[in-house]
Amino acid sequence: MINYVFDTNVILYDPKAVNAFENAIINIPIMVIEEIDNFKKHMDQVGYNARFFARFLDELREKGDLRNGVLLDNGSIIRVNICNHTISSKISNDLIHDKPDNLIISIAMWLKDHEEHDVIFITKDANLRIKADVLGVKSIDYNQDKSDMKEYAEGTRIIKVSDAMIDHIHKTGMLENVGIEAYINEYVRLDSESRPGHSVLSRFDSKLNIVKINEYNDGIWGIHARNMEQRFVFDALMDDSIKLVTLIGTSGTGKTLLAIAAGLKKVVDDGRYKKLLVSRPIFPMGKDLGYLPGELKEKMTPWMQPVYDNLTLILDESESNTTYRELFAQNMVEIEALTYIRGRSIPNQFFIVDEAQNLTPHEIKTILTRAGEGTKVVLTGDPNQIDNPYIDFYSNGISYVMDRFKNDPIAANIFLTKGERSELATKAAQKL
């Protein structure tokens, strides 16, 4: 068996993390319980996780003594560790002795010296992993939700085919039984092997036939696709059979702008959905709202201003006499903080979640399970710009969804690489 010592941030990230390790000894330092208690009143995902884990431990008390250990269903034993003076004295004089992080490490050090099982300290905090390593304790990140993003890192795939195949798809709109290994709803550009510049933008359907995409050359609400990737985005956003679209790209690639334009087209013009709902995480989710003056709408404005900016640009480009305030008044467009999504059911709506890279996989699951019948969800984000200290390029919510939904007929993933906001913005994203 292995002694796993859990840090607080792992529990707050995933309250069910203790179930991920079978036939092990799960150690929860008493300081972790203290720190979790500080979050239990938060009305966000972290607060929910804190309350969930507290109830979980409370139910285990009925099965046995948590100090000696209680058997879990997966064969592991969970116990709560007390940190007395003997244990805390293990801390190096170079460190602050009464700091919770250091006390947690001291328990791992004591277990390493006094029990026969190997000890592994699990934390999402990189600095704490460094300290544990220096103090002689093996430490790892909790990476149950890591995603494989390597295949998406280079953007759209380009496939060389015969000139006759490209002529055929231009004529009929489809190539059947092509025998090319691909994912369902994967977007590709087919290039002629013999005629430079002869190509077609296409997508693999649910039977892995290649279909020519609709490029929407006339634009959508005044917004025109400026490059190949944006044409792919429009095709995915306007296809009602695709219920989940993930758009990953650096700042200025047009992710949010295209999504809002397509949403307005689907809601206002086509009547396909009842409402365009746009939301984005207020990091930390909901915590900062209470410290700003005014009503909820006023508090949200600093975080939601990019959405208002995109709406204004679209309405200006479309030369519409309608203002976004009129769309709000008609209940066609709604902007809401993700903090208040839990518990809701969202049917028949075009639901855009902006800046989804700042969500954990568990938060993104909470959001996606709110989608009711007839709802389309669009996730946009840049995994290279993450504000959450406990997730990274491979473990954030949007990367997690993109990885888990690849090859699913209801989902499409598009990686945008070319900036279109301005020459300055594009070069700033590349050089800085």
Order of alpha helices (4+ residues) and beta strands (2+ residues): beta-alpha-beta-alpha-alpha-beta-beta-alpha-alpha-beta-alpha-beta-beta-alpha-beta-beta-beta-beta-alpha-beta-alpha-beta-alpha-alpha-beta-beta-alpha-beta-alpha-beta-alpha
